[in-house]
Amino acid sequence: YCCDKGICVTYLSSYGKFLARVEGPVSGNVLLRREQYRRTDDPDQCASIVRNMLIGKILNQRSVLSRALRDYGDNYDPQVSEGLRQVVLRLKRIADQIPSVSQVDVLRGMEGDAAQLYFGVIDSLIRVSAPAMRFKGRTKRPPLDRVNALLSFLYTLLTHDCRSALESVGLDPAVGFLHRDRPGRPSLALDLMEEFRPVMADRLALSLINRRQLGEGDFEVADGGAVTLKEASRKTVLCAWQDRKKESLQHSFIQEPAPLGLFPFLQAQLLARHLRGDLDGYPPFVWK
């Protein structure tokens, strides 16, 4: 049934690791893919797309922090509030510098600097006092605390949504602009998801924790220190993920409302239109 309806089914391990996909025929547009491959081999064209993707991501990281300050700033310690404000300003400065950068490696470094700033203050957005639910920094493969385990699981879901979106418009999800080619890695899907991480995954993780829908007992810790969600807790996250995707949001470029879950498909379409020459540049998703 799913294959007939064009619905991709993805199987994940208890760690959120990809296991297998079941899907119907993939609609690859050979002319579009040839242009995609040509652009990824052209340093200037590649940098042009990467710049816009990173501007979208960093502005969205900034918006997550700004929204927290707006909604809960009165409850924060003054020192915490000031720290958040400083990071918001520094993220804006990084985003403002990106248009003048022409080297992809330099852009990757700027993205890393922004991520370090952003994740350095994420713990301040967690409003529960349980020590087990604190965030001390990003760890992965495997995640070593509960917040990282939740983030990794959500990022895996987002990756496969982005991969399906790219395939649906005829792009090759394995050949990216920001992420280097690596066997078995969906580099373009990882590129596309960068704009959505703060809004679709990070905010949902914080919401699940702050609303106490997930707590210390929803996770398992292996002997080696790896942390995973329990089976029942994964169902909680999946239900929340689907609910979040139903929320309507105004698209910053199209200027029309759409379900949030449709946004990866809309961005994949915009990327394809840019590669075909219908748009002068790739317009990133910017959350406001």
N, C-alpha and C positions, 0 to 999 in steps of 0.2 A: 504493500500500500504506500509506504513512504517513498519508495523509489518511483512509483507511478506518479506521485504528486510532487516530485522534485524535492523531497525533504531528505536532507542528509542526516544519518544517525551516527553518532560518535560514541565509542566505548572508551571509558577512562578507568585507570586503576584507582585503588583507594587513596593513592597519593596525588590523584589528579593528573597522572601521566597518560599521554595518548597511547591507546592500544590498537584501535582499528576504526575504520570508517566504512559505512555501507551507503552507497549512493547510486543514482541512476547515471545515464550518460552525461559526461561533462561537456559543456558547450564552449570549446576553445575557439576563439576567433583568431585565425592564423595571422592575419594582417595586423591586428591589434597586438598580438604577442610579439611579432617581429619588431614593432615599434617600441614595445616595452623593453625588449632585449637591447635594442639599439640605444635607447635612452640610458639604460643602466651602465652601458659601456662608454658613455659620453660624460666626462667629469663635470662639465658645466651644466648640462641638462639634469644630471643626477643631483647636483647640489641645489639646483632651483627647486626641485620637488622636496628634497630633504629639509630645506629651509622652512618651507611652509608647513610641513608636517610637525617640525619641532616648535615653531611658533604656536601652532594650535595646542600641542601638548603642554608647553610651559605656561601659556595663558590659562589653560584649564587647571593646571596645578595651582596657579595663583588664585583662580576663582574659588577653588575648594577651600583654601585657607582664608580668603576674604569673606566667604559666606559664613565660615565658622566664627570669625571675629564679629561679624554683623549680628549673628543669631545668639551667640553665647559669650561674647566678649566680656560682658558684665560679670560673668561667673568665674573668669580666669583671674589668676594672680596677676597683678600689674606687670611683673617681670615677664611672665609668659606671654601676655598680650603684646608687650613691646617686642619680644622675640619673634612672634608671628608677623607683626607689622614689618619688621626689618627683612624677614625672608620674602614677604610679599613684594617689597620694594626691589630686592635683589633679583628676584625672578623676573620682574618687569624690565630691569636693566639688561638682563641676559637676552630676553626676547627682543628688546630694542636693538641689540647688537647683531643679532643673527642676519638681518638682510644684507649686511656689509661683508659677510664671510663667504668665500667662494670655494673653500676646501672641505670636502665631506669629513675628513678625519678631524679637522678642527671643530666642525659642527658636532661630531660625536662627543668630543671632549666637553663642549658646552652643555650638551644634553646630560652628560654625566655629572657636571657641576650642579646643574639645576636639580637633578634627582637627589643628590646628596643633601642639598639645602632643604628640599621638600620633605624627604623621609626623615631628616633630622628633627623636624618639629611635629610629625604626624602623631607622636605619642600624646602631645598636648591636646589633641582633638578627641582623645578617648576619655570619656567622662565617668567610667566605672573605676572603683578603687582596687579591685582584685589584682594582686601582684602578678598572677598568671596571665592576665590579659594586657600587660604592658608591652610596648613596642620599643625595642632598643636598636633597631636598624634592620635593613633588608637582608635576609638570608634566604637561600634557595638551593635546590638540588642537594640535600633536602632542606626544607624549612625547619628551623630549630626552635621556633616558638609558635604559639597559637595564632597570633595575628598574621605572621608570615605564612602559616599553613592555609589560613583563610584567603589571604591575598593570592597565593599561588593557585589555589583551586579556582578562584574567580578569573584570574588571568588566563587559565587554561580554557575556561568556557568562552571567554572573550576571543581568544585566538581562533577557536574553531568557528565562531560566528563570523569573524572577519575572513577566514579562509573560504567559507561557503559564499560569502558576499562577493569576493573577488572572482571565484569560479563562475558564479552566476552571470557576471558581466563579460566573461571571456578572458580574464587576465590570468597569468600564471602565478599562483601564490608562492611559488618557491624562489622567485627571482625578485629581490628587493632593491631598494635604493639606499636606505639607511643601514639595514642589517646586511652583513656580508653573506655571500653564498656559502652554504655548508650542506653537505649531503643529509637529506632527511629533514632539514629545517625549512618551515614555510616563511621565508624571509619577508616577502611582501605582506603576508598576513600580520607579522610582527610589526612591520612598518605602520600598517593601517591602524592597528590597535593602540598605538602610542597616544593618539589624540583622545582615545576613549578610556584609557586606564583610570585617570583621576575621577571622571564623572560616573562611569558605569560600574567600575570595580571598587575603587578606593572608598567612594562615598557609601556604597552598599555595605562594604565591610565595616565601616565605622557605624553605620546605622544598626546593623545586626548586633554589634557589641554594645553600643550605647543604649539600645532598647532592651538589652538583656535577652534577646532571642537566642544568643549563643553565649556560653560561659565556659569556665574551666573544664567542666565535666563533659563537654561536647567533643573533646579531642583525646587522642591516644598518643602516648609518648613511647617510642620504641627504645630498645636497649641502647642503640647507638645515638640516641638523642633526636632522631627524626620525629616530627610531629605531624599527625594526620587527623582529619575529621572522621568522626565515627559515622557509620552508615546512616543512622537516623538523622544525624546532623547535616550530612550532605544533602539529604532530602529537603531539610529546612532551607539550606542555601539555594538549592535549585528552584524551590517554589518562590523564594524571595527574588531570585534572578529573573524568573519569568514575569513576576508581578512588576518588577522595575522596568522591564522592557516594554510593558504596556503603557507606561506613563507617556503622556503627550508633551512634546517640547517643540518650541519654535526653532527651525533650522536657520542658522545664522546667514547662510548664503542663499538658500532657496526662498527664505522668508515666508515659509508656510509651516504650520504645525504638523508633526508626524510622531508616531510611537517611537520611543527611544530605541527599541529593538530594530527598527528599520534604518537607523542612521548609518551603521556600517555599510549597508547596501547602497544608501544614497552617496556615501563618500566613495565607494568603489565605482559607482557610476560617474561621479565627477572626475575621478582619476582617469577613467577610461576616456571620457570626453576630452580631457586635457591632452592625453596621449594621441588622440585622433586629430588634434588641432582645433577642436571646437571651442576650447577655452584657452586663453593666453597663459594662465597659470593654474596650479592646483589649489583650489580654495579649501583650507582646512576647516574642520569642525571646531567651532569656538563656542563654549558654553557660557551663557550670560544669565 
